[in-house]
Amino acid sequence: MKIKIDNLEFNSDYFYIQSDKIVEKIIFNNRTFYSKYEKINTPINKKIIEQYKKDELTLALPLIEDDIVNYLVIEYYQEDWQSFYSLIKHLFKTLDISNYITYKSPNKEPLQIFIKSTNTPLDIAYERVDKIKQILELKSKKSYRIFPNKNSPKNYNIIRFPLNIL
């Protein structure tokens, strides 16, 4: 089952809700990850989305499905998101990336930039992310995250539910 958010489409057979406590310990590449996101194995519904919109819970969606990615995602958590977004637009023009959608919620949610990458095998997605990351590191020392992240387990590659298109 799929859920459509504006022009984005995600698997909605399951989703994640952030917990106050650690719900899963993941060993990956000799590193230990502690996840506070609990996987809910039911389709996402309108009630859950409404709770998220009211800031009653934090909702996340899987980015990787069967080693396939449909989006590369950049998340930026700082208050100066406008200058970062301006840098990203310039960078994308340089890289000839035109098919992207940007989301920013009115609360303290991150700026999210979804780059369309339909049915991309995971290894190719990692290569594309690395290319963007290398160029972005030259231009900005700001804190951002790019997904999918090959240094994290697959079930750690989840993104917050996007709300408001920019």
Secondary structure, DSSP 8 states (H G I E B T S, - for coil): -EEEETTEEEE-S-EEEE-SS--EEEEETTEEEEE-EEEE-S---HHHHHHHHTTSS-EEEESEETTEEEEEEEEE-SS-HHHHHHHHHHHHHHHT---EEEE--SSS--EEEEEEEEEEEHHHHHHHHHHHHHHHHHH--S-EEEES-TTS-GGG-EEE----B-
